[in-house]
């Protein structure tokens, strides 16, 4: 964070594509940023129990400085001007985020460490960051960005649903068959070793031929490009964590619990639904979480074959060398992955506690 405080904070450009000039913090704010960067370390040394407060203050201040400096840089500029976050702002915010995460893991009241994140969200909602170039581009995109986000969610949700629909029954079937498990898991592992772009490319020819052979499929949207190959590839990618964790969780159910259930006279169906599946769910859900996070990233690549989603902004930004457009797609995708990971991780812990296992 200390290095971020002294590096340029804002890149001011006359328009979206033109090169710009770097602008650092004025002396008074620079001194404050340096002190704030040192505050978490000092707090951890002298008053460890208040490290969460120092981390929260540092994160909030970094976001406030970004909004303040982008607004100041655009004062008197033409409407086409853009004020982007420069290397100093990114480095400072990264350090503040890592510090807050560490404080959340160590603080006696871990939730308090995220007060800085709540403060940053309040600044965003209040309009303090409205001059930041990414939000300027977001307002310009308007409904198109909302449609891209909705399409991204549909791709992730659809592929995850298909992977569960295929993978869950298959995992149950192969969990008691060693040879079948080795074959199925080997195939799933082989598919996941393929680069996502290569797999998308490999699906173009067979799906195009299938759509030409069966015109009814083309009428419902099946073709070599678009959503069909994207969903196919994403589903194949998600199968491995669903299958692997499903088999491991079902095989890991305590033998004594199974024997006790059989001794009570449970049928095989009752044994599965009332004993094996509930005990296996926390570990199995971990595989679902891994698949969801993986799919969030793969969905961004699917824009290359016309599937839409947030990847369209990443691709468009790369083609036009517009970093703001790249961030307009990359930042929400990253936040979505973090949200899915955090939400499903909490669900794992809740299930483990309900079943009396380790949270």
N, C-alpha and C positions, 0 to 999 in steps of 0.2 A: 504493500500500500504506500510505503514511503516513496518509492520510485514513481508511483503513479501520481503522487501529489505534485511532483516537480516537473513531470512531463506535460506536453500540451494536452489541454482538455477538450478543445473544440476545433473542428476543421470547418472553416467558413468557406463556402463555394458560391459562385454567382448563380449556379443552377445545379440540377441533379447530376449532370455528367462532367462538368468542367472541374479541373483541379482547383484546389483551394489553398488557403493560408491557415497555418496552425496558430492557435491562440492559447496561451497559458493562463493560469490563474493570476489575478492581480496580487500584489504583495501581501495585503491584509488577509485575503482568503487563502493564499498559499501558506501563510504561517498557521492559520487555523487548521488547514488540511493536514499539515505536517504533525501538529499536536494531536489531532484526532487519529492519525495513523499510528502514533506511538502509544495512544491511550490503552488499547486492549492488552498490549504486552506489559505495560506498567501495572495495569489492574490485575493481570494474572500473577504478577510477582508479589504485589503488596496485598491485594484484596481479591483472592480468587473467586469468592462467592459473588462478587459484583462484576465479573468478567462479562456476563450476559448483558449488563447495562451498557458497558463500553462498546461491545460489539453492535448492539442495537443502535446506539448513537452514531457510530461510524457509518453503518449502512444507510441510515436515514440521511445523514449529512452528505454522503456521496451522491445520492439521488437528488437532494436539494441543490447541490452545487451544479450538477448537470443541467437541471432546469434553469437555474439562475444564469449560468454562463451561455447557454444556447440562446436564451431570450436576450441577453445583453449583446451578443454577437450579431443578432438580426436587427437590432435597433437601427433605423435609418436605411436598411437594405431594401432592394426591390422584392416584390412578392415571389420571384423565382429563386431567390437565394435559399440556401440550405445550410443549417448548422448541425453537423454530425458530431457524435462523440469521438474524440481522438484517443490515441493510445493511453494517455494518462488516465482518462476517465474509465476506460475499460479495465486497466490494471488495478486502479483503486477499487472499483466496484467488485472485481473478482476477489481481491484480497478481503474486502469487507464481507462478501458472501461466504468465503471459506471460514473466516473468523466466526461469523454468526453460526455456521453449521457446527464448528467445533465447540462453541459455547453451548449450543443446544444439546450436544451429546454429553457434555460434562456438568452443566449447571444443575444444581439441586431441583430447581424449577425450570425444566428445559423449555417449556412453552414461552417463558419470558424472553428467551434469547431471540425469538422471532418478532418481538415488538418493532424492531427496525424494519422488517418486511412489511408489517402492518402500516408503519409510518410512510414507507415508500409507496404503498398502495394508495394511501390517503393523498399523497402529493400527486399521484397520477390522476386520481379521480377529481381532484380540485382544479386540474388544468395547469398545474405548475410546469409540467413537461410538454406543454403543447407546442413549444418552439423546436423541440427535438425533431430532427429530420425524419426519423422513422414514423413518428406519429403524424407528421405533416403528410407523408406519403400515404399512411393509412387512411387519413380523412379524405384524401383525394381519390383513393380507390373505393371507399365506401362499401356499397352493397357487393361489389365484385370480391372484395376481401372476405366478407361474410360468407359468400357462396363458396369460396375456395376453402375456408375453414370447415364449413359444413360437409363439403365433399371429402375432405381429409378425414373427418370423423366417420363418415359413411364407409370409406375404404378400410379404415382400421377396424371399426366395429363389424363390418361384413366379413372381413378375412378372419378375424378372431372367432366370430360365431361359426363360420364354416370349419375352422380348425378344431373347435371344440366338438362340433357335430360329428366330424370324421374321427378325430383323435381320441375322444373320450371312450366310445365303445371299443375302438381298436386297442386302446391301452388296457382296458378291462380284459379283453380276450387274450392278449399276448402275455399278461402278467403271470399267468400260470403255465406258459409254454415257452421254455427257454429257447428252443430253436427258432420259433416264430418271432420271439422278441429280438433275437440277435439279427435276424434278417430285416425286420421292419425298421428297427432303430438304425441299422447300418444304412438302409436306403434313405432314411430321413437325414442322417448325418451327411451323407454324400450330397444330397440336394442343398443343404445349408452351406457346404463348402464352396458352392458356385457363387461368384459375385452377382449381386442383385441385378445389375445392368445386363450381364450375360444371360441370366435366366429369363429376363424380360425379352431379350432379343431372340432366344431360342424358342419362345412360345409364339412368336409372330407367325411363322410359317405354318405350323400345324393348326392353329386356330383360324387362320385365313382359309386354309384348305377345307376345314370343317364347315366354316360358314358358307363357302361356295358350294359344298356338297349338299348342305341342308339349308336352303334359303330361309326356313322358318327361324333358324337360330340367328341369322343376320337381322331379321326383323325385331328380335328381342334384344339386340345390342351386342351379340357375340361376333367378334372379329379379331383381326390380327393386332389392332391397336385399340386403345381405349380402356374401359373398365374391366372387360373380361380377362385379358392377359394379366392385368395388374392384380385382380383378385385371385387369379389362379396362382401366380407367383407368390403373393403374400401368404396365401393359405399354406402352400408348400413350405415356406420358411417357418411358419408358426407351428408346424406339426411336431418338430423335434422337441422343443421344450415341453409341449403338452404331453407327448408320448413318454418322454424320458422321466419326467416327474411323476406322471401317472403310474407308470410301472414301478418306479422306486417307492412311491408312497404306498401302493397296494401291497407290495412285497414286504414293506417295513412294518405293517400292522402286527402288533404283538401276538405271538402264537398262543399265549395264555388266554388272551381275550377271545380269540377265535375258538379255542377249545371250550371255554366257558359258555360261549353262545351255543355251540353245538350240544353241549351237555344240557342246556335248557330246552333243547328240542327245536331249535330254529331251523327252518328250511334254508337251502342255499340262497334263495332270493332274500329272505329275511336277514340272513347273515351278512349279505352284501350291503343292503340298504340301511340296516340298523347298526352295524358294527364296523365293517371294513371301510365303507365310503366315508362316514363321519370322521373316523380316525385318520383317514388318508387325506382329507380335504386341505388341511393347512399346507402340507408339502406340495400337494397338487396345485393349489392356488399360487404357489411360488412360481411354478412353470407357466401358469397363465399370465402372471405379472411379467415374466421375462418375455413372453411372446408379445404382449401388448406394447412393451417398450420397443422391442425390435421392429414391430410393424409400423410404429410411428415414424421411424426413420426410413424404412423401405417405402412407405407411402409417398415420401417426398421425392424419391427417385422415380416413382411411377409416372410423374408428370412428363418425363421424357417420351413416353409413348401415348400421351394424350389422355391420361386418366384424370387429370385435374388435381386439385388439392393445393396445399401450401407450397408444394414444390414448383408450381408454375411461377411464383415470385422469385424463388431461388434461381431457377433456370433463366427467367427473363433478366434478372439482375446480373447474372454471369455473362449473358450475351451482350448486354449493353454497358457492362462495367459500372453498374449503379449499385453501390454497396447498400444503400437504403432499402432498395427492393429486396436484396438478399436477406437483410435482417427482418424485413416484414414477413418473410416466410420462415426463416430459420428460428427466430426468437419464439414465436408462438408454437412452433413444432417442438422446440426444446422444453418449453414450459408445459406443453401437453404431455410429453414423455415423463417429466418430473411429477406432474399431477397424477398420472396413472400409476407410476411406481409408488408414490407415497400413499395413495388411496388403497391400492391392493395390498401394500405391505401392512397397513393398519388392519385390513380385513384378515390377513394371515394371523396377526397377533391376537385379534379378537377371537378367532376360531380356536387358536391354540389355548387361550385362557379358558374358553368355554368348555373345552374338552380336557382341561387339566394338564396339558402339556406345556413345554417351554414356550414363552411368548416371544 
